[in-house]
Each structure stands twice: as C-alpha cells, then as structure tokens.
Amino acid sequence: MSTTQTEQRGNTYALGHAPEEYNRLRAQARMWEGAAGRLFDRIGLASGASCLDAGCGPGETMRAMAERVGPTGRVVGIDRDASLGGLAVEMLHGEGHRQCSFREHDLSQAATVPGGSFDLVYARLLLFHLPQRVDALSRLWDAVAPGGHLIIQDYDFRSIGAVPDLASIAELTRVFTDAFTVVGADVHIGIRLPELFREAGVGAPDGTDVAGYLDPLPTGSAMVAQVFRSVLPVALAHGITTEEDAAATLAAVERDTARHPDGQLMWPVLIGAWKRKEPA
C-alpha cells in the first residue's frame, strides 16, 4: 500500500501488509507467548471464560487463549486487517479451536467493541500504533465484563541494543524508531501504561510486569532487519533515510553479524499492566 493510500484511510500502521510482514508478526507473537501466558496465569484465566484479543493479527495469542478456556469458552479476535484475521480464524478452526471467531474492527474509530462483554480483554502492541490510544483504551475497558480483567502489553524501545555496540544496528533502530514516530506511534508507550490507564478512566493498574528478550545476534538482527524493511516505505516517504543509505545499512548489518556470530541483541522491553473490573 502506498503512503498516499495509507493516509487516505487514516491508517497510521507503519509496518505494511506484505506476506513477509505477516510472517514476522507470527514469529514475534511466538517470541512473546510466555510473557502473555504469565499474565493469563496471573489473573487466573480459566476454562469457559470469554476472551477478546484486540489487534489479534495472525491469531497466535488467540490460540493460547483457546487452549486455556477450552471448547466451552469463547475467543473473539478483532483487527482492522480483515485478510489477516480471516487467515487466523481459518488456521485456528483447522486446529480444532472452533470457539474462535473474528470481527473486522478499527479501534481508532468511535464505535463500540463488537462481541458484547468479556472476562478478559487483551491487547499487545496495539496502543503503540494508535494516536487515539486513550479513547481506544477506554473502549476496551468498556468491553470488560464485571469481575473480568483488562491486560495491555506494549513496548518501550529504550532497551534496544547490541553487544558488541554496532553502528549498523543503531542505524536500523534509528530509522524504524523515526518512522514509527512520524506516523504517530509512541515508542515508549510501555512505561506510560499506568498513566494511560488513569487517563482512560480505568484507574491505577492492579499490577505491572516487565519482560525482556535477548537473542543471539544472527537471529535478532534478521528480525530487526525485517522490521526495517517493513517500515522502509514510510521512512523513504518522510526523508528519514534514502534507498542508497538503506541498502548500505542492511549490507553493514550482514557484515557485522558475520563478524560477531556470538554477539547478542536486546529487544525492546515488553511492559504489561492489568486491571480487574469490580463486580456490579
């Protein structure tokens, strides 16, 4: 999709919708599966519960929810990307998770979250992309049933870095950080979750969680390079980099990775916050 088409739709999602990006999203979701599962266990997500995965993407977290709530539970995914959501539900049904369904829905719009109320409303790396994040969070809170829980997990980019310190990784990080920022994303939103909870009328979180991920440089640099490629159209359109500089940066990453196969790459920390809605 071109930048002009993106702006006409009011879409501030910088990563695009190519098959390679979908594959990256699946890998990213699997990487953070343990961090999400820890919070599901923390709130006591049990058999028969109803769950909403807001910004469900490729459905990896919907699967984790379905495995916990079982066939008597209900898992609804919402996303503005109907193609990806449809693929997710097709995959989940093929695996026997018939309790899963999908609704196309844009949380940046002032509309009620579909599907009624839920015992768990969950979103990961969603508010990051939404300039209207306080309003969206308020609507997610409205979808929580009395006695249910809201869980939000989002990034803070300040932890990104490599050992050894590499200029190529720093340049990749600069480009995609600036590209996210220029379209309205908040690259430090994780640390602001308690503030956002209060602004949205949710109240102070009942608890918070910080998860980190350290990857061998050959694995981590490949993932970071894919993020770079996904945001590159936005970065080029806004003069954040040039095609020549981008190609040189990717080549430098390949050289540095070959030179430092035992290096490490630190991901953004994933910060979580949760809140229980008092019974009526």
C-alpha positions as CSV (number, residue, x, y, z in Angstrom):
1,M,0.0,0.0,0.0
2,S,1.3,3.4,-0.9
3,T,1.8,6.2,1.7
4,T,-0.9,8.2,0.0
5,Q,-3.4,5.3,0.2
6,T,-2.4,4.8,3.9
7,E,-3.1,8.5,4.7
8,Q,-6.4,8.5,2.9
9,R,-7.6,5.6,5.0
10,G,-6.4,7.3,8.2
11,N,-4.2,4.3,8.8
12,T,-1.1,5.1,11.0
13,Y,0.2,1.5,10.9
14,A,3.8,1.8,9.6
15,L,4.6,-1.8,9.0
16,G,2.5,-2.6,6.0
17,H,0.6,-5.8,5.0
18,A,3.1,-7.8,2.9
19,P,3.3,-11.6,3.4
20,E,6.8,-11.2,4.9
21,E,5.4,-8.8,7.5
22,Y,2.7,-11.4,8.4
23,N,5.4,-14.0,8.9
24,R,7.3,-11.6,11.1
25,L,4.2,-10.9,13.2
26,R,3.8,-14.6,13.7
27,A,7.4,-15.0,14.8
28,Q,7.1,-12.0,17.1
29,A,3.9,-13.4,18.7
30,R,5.5,-16.7,19.4
31,M,8.5,-14.9,20.9
32,W,6.3,-13.2,23.5
33,E,4.0,-16.1,24.1
34,G,5.5,-16.8,27.5
35,A,5.1,-13.2,28.6
36,A,1.4,-13.2,27.7
37,G,0.9,-16.6,29.3
38,R,2.4,-15.5,32.6
39,L,-0.2,-12.7,32.8
40,F,-3.0,-15.1,31.8
41,D,-2.0,-17.3,34.7
42,R,-1.7,-14.2,37.0
43,I,-5.3,-13.3,36.5
44,G,-6.5,-16.9,36.6
45,L,-7.8,-17.3,33.1
46,A,-9.8,-20.5,33.3
47,S,-11.9,-22.9,31.3
48,G,-15.2,-21.5,30.0
49,A,-14.0,-17.8,30.0
50,S,-14.8,-15.4,27.2
51,C,-11.8,-13.5,25.7
52,L,-11.2,-10.6,23.3
53,D,-7.8,-10.3,21.5
54,A,-7.8,-6.7,20.3
55,G,-5.4,-6.3,17.3
56,C,-5.3,-10.1,17.0
57,G,-3.1,-10.1,13.9
58,P,-2.2,-13.7,12.9
59,G,-4.0,-15.3,15.8
60,E,-1.1,-16.7,17.8
61,T,-2.4,-15.3,21.0
62,M,-6.0,-16.4,20.2
63,R,-4.6,-19.9,20.1
64,A,-3.1,-19.5,23.6
65,M,-6.4,-18.2,24.9
66,A,-8.4,-21.0,23.3
67,E,-6.1,-23.6,24.9
68,R,-6.8,-22.1,28.3
69,V,-10.6,-21.6,28.0
70,G,-11.3,-24.8,26.2
71,P,-14.3,-25.7,24.0
72,T,-16.8,-24.1,26.4
73,G,-15.0,-20.8,26.3
74,R,-15.2,-18.1,23.7
75,V,-12.3,-16.2,21.9
76,V,-13.0,-13.3,19.6
77,G,-10.3,-11.5,17.7
78,I,-10.7,-8.0,16.3
79,D,-8.3,-6.3,13.8
80,R,-8.6,-3.7,11.1
81,D,-6.8,-6.1,8.7
82,A,-9.7,-8.4,7.6
83,S,-7.4,-10.6,5.4
84,L,-5.0,-11.4,8.2
85,G,-7.9,-12.0,10.7
86,G,-9.6,-14.4,8.2
87,L,-6.4,-16.4,7.8
88,A,-6.0,-16.5,11.6
89,V,-9.5,-18.0,12.2
90,E,-9.1,-20.4,9.3
91,M,-5.9,-21.7,10.8
92,L,-7.4,-21.9,14.3
93,H,-10.5,-23.8,13.1
94,G,-8.2,-26.2,11.3
95,E,-6.5,-26.9,14.5
96,G,-9.8,-27.7,16.2
97,H,-10.3,-24.3,18.0
98,R,-13.9,-23.8,16.9
99,Q,-14.6,-21.4,19.8
100,C,-12.6,-18.8,18.0
101,S,-14.1,-16.1,15.7
102,F,-13.0,-12.9,14.1
103,R,-14.6,-9.5,13.6
104,E,-13.2,-6.7,11.4
105,H,-13.0,-3.6,13.6
106,D,-11.0,-0.4,13.8
107,L,-10.3,0.7,17.3
108,S,-9.3,4.1,16.2
109,Q,-12.9,4.8,15.3
110,A,-15.5,5.8,17.9
111,A,-17.5,2.6,17.8
112,T,-18.4,0.0,20.4
113,V,-16.2,-3.0,20.5
114,P,-18.1,-5.9,18.9
115,G,-19.0,-9.2,20.7
116,G,-20.5,-8.0,23.9
117,S,-18.5,-8.1,27.2
118,F,-15.6,-10.4,28.0
119,D,-14.0,-11.9,31.0
120,L,-10.6,-11.0,29.5
121,V,-9.9,-8.1,27.2
122,Y,-6.3,-8.3,25.9
123,A,-4.1,-6.2,23.6
124,R,-0.4,-6.5,22.8
125,L,1.5,-3.9,20.7
126,L,-1.8,-2.2,19.7
127,L,-1.9,1.1,21.6
128,F,1.7,1.6,20.4
129,H,0.3,2.3,16.9
130,L,-2.8,4.3,17.8
131,P,-2.6,8.1,18.2
132,Q,-6.2,7.8,19.7
133,R,-4.8,5.4,22.3
134,V,-6.6,6.9,25.3
135,D,-10.0,6.6,23.6
136,A,-9.2,3.1,22.3
137,L,-8.2,2.0,25.8
138,S,-11.4,3.4,27.3
139,R,-13.5,1.4,24.7
140,L,-11.5,-1.7,25.6
141,W,-12.3,-1.1,29.3
142,D,-16.0,-0.8,28.4
143,A,-15.8,-4.3,26.9
144,V,-14.6,-5.9,30.1
145,A,-17.4,-7.7,32.0
146,P,-17.9,-7.0,35.7
147,G,-15.4,-9.2,37.5
148,G,-13.3,-9.5,34.4
149,H,-9.8,-8.2,33.5
150,L,-8.1,-5.9,31.1
151,I,-4.5,-6.7,30.2
152,I,-2.3,-4.5,28.0
153,Q,1.3,-5.2,26.9
154,D,3.3,-2.7,24.9
155,Y,6.9,-1.9,24.0
156,D,9.4,0.6,25.3
157,F,12.2,1.0,22.7
158,R,14.9,2.3,25.1
159,S,16.3,-1.1,25.8
160,I,17.2,-1.9,22.1
161,G,20.9,-2.5,21.5
162,A,23.6,-5.0,20.6
163,V,26.7,-6.4,22.2
164,P,29.1,-5.5,20.9
165,D,27.9,-2.0,20.2
166,L,27.3,-1.8,16.4
167,A,26.7,1.3,14.4
168,S,24.7,-0.8,11.8
169,I,22.1,-1.9,14.5
170,A,22.0,1.6,15.8
171,E,21.1,2.9,12.4
172,L,18.4,0.3,11.8
173,T,16.9,1.3,15.2
174,R,17.1,5.0,14.4
175,V,15.3,4.5,11.1
176,F,12.4,2.4,12.3
177,T,12.0,4.4,15.5
178,D,11.8,7.7,13.5
179,A,9.4,6.0,11.0
180,F,7.1,4.8,13.8
181,T,7.2,8.2,15.5
182,V,6.4,10.2,12.3
183,V,3.1,8.4,11.8
184,G,2.0,8.9,15.4
185,A,3.2,5.8,17.2
186,D,4.6,6.1,20.7
187,V,7.8,4.1,21.0
188,H,7.9,4.5,24.8
189,I,4.3,3.7,25.5
190,G,5.0,0.7,27.7
191,I,6.3,2.8,30.6
192,R,3.3,5.1,30.2
193,L,0.7,2.4,30.7
194,P,-0.2,3.4,34.3
195,E,-0.7,7.0,33.1
196,L,-2.9,5.9,30.2
197,F,-5.0,3.7,32.4
198,R,-5.8,6.7,34.6
199,E,-6.4,9.0,31.6
200,A,-8.8,6.4,30.1
201,G,-10.8,6.1,33.3
202,V,-9.6,2.6,34.1
203,G,-7.8,3.6,37.2
204,A,-4.4,2.6,38.5
205,P,-3.3,-0.9,37.4
206,D,-3.6,-3.7,39.8
207,G,-0.2,-4.8,38.7
208,T,2.6,-4.4,36.2
209,D,5.1,-6.7,34.5
210,V,8.3,-6.2,32.5
211,A,9.5,-8.9,30.1
212,G,12.8,-8.8,28.2
213,Y,14.2,-10.9,25.4
214,L,17.9,-11.4,24.5
215,D,18.6,-13.0,21.1
216,P,21.8,-14.3,19.5
217,L,22.9,-11.6,17.1
218,P,22.4,-13.7,13.9
219,T,18.8,-14.4,14.9
220,G,17.9,-11.0,16.3
221,S,19.5,-9.0,13.5
222,A,17.4,-10.9,11.0
223,M,14.2,-9.9,12.8
224,V,15.3,-6.3,13.3
225,A,16.2,-6.1,9.6
226,Q,12.7,-7.3,8.7
227,V,11.2,-4.6,10.8
228,F,13.4,-2.1,8.9
229,R,12.3,-3.4,5.5
230,S,8.6,-3.3,6.6
231,V,8.8,0.4,7.6
232,L,11.1,1.4,4.8
233,P,8.4,2.8,2.5
234,V,7.3,5.2,5.3
235,A,10.9,6.1,6.1
236,L,11.7,6.9,2.5
237,A,8.5,8.9,2.0
238,H,9.4,11.1,5.0
239,G,13.1,11.5,4.2
240,I,14.2,9.5,7.2
241,T,16.6,7.6,5.0
242,T,17.4,7.1,1.3
243,E,17.3,3.9,-0.8
244,E,21.1,4.1,-1.1
245,D,21.6,4.5,2.6
246,A,19.1,1.8,3.5
247,A,20.9,-0.7,1.2
248,A,24.2,0.2,2.8
249,T,22.8,-0.2,6.3
250,L,21.4,-3.7,5.5
251,A,24.7,-4.7,4.0
252,A,26.6,-3.5,7.1
253,V,24.3,-5.5,9.3
254,E,25.1,-8.6,7.3
255,R,28.8,-8.0,7.6
256,D,28.6,-7.2,11.4
257,T,26.6,-10.3,12.0
258,A,29.1,-12.5,10.2
259,R,31.9,-10.8,12.2
260,H,30.2,-11.3,15.6
261,P,28.3,-14.6,15.5
262,D,28.5,-14.7,19.3
263,G,27.0,-11.2,19.7
264,Q,23.7,-10.5,21.4
265,L,20.8,-8.3,20.6
266,M,18.4,-6.9,23.2
267,W,14.8,-6.4,22.2
268,P,12.5,-3.6,23.4
269,V,11.2,-4.5,26.8
270,L,7.5,-5.5,26.8
271,I,5.7,-3.9,29.7
272,G,2.3,-5.2,30.9
273,A,-0.4,-3.8,33.1
274,W,-3.7,-5.3,34.2
275,K,-6.8,-4.2,36.0
276,R,-9.8,-6.1,37.3
277,K,-13.3,-4.5,36.9
278,E,-15.2,-4.6,40.1
279,P,-18.4,-6.7,40.0
280,A,-21.6,-4.8,39.6
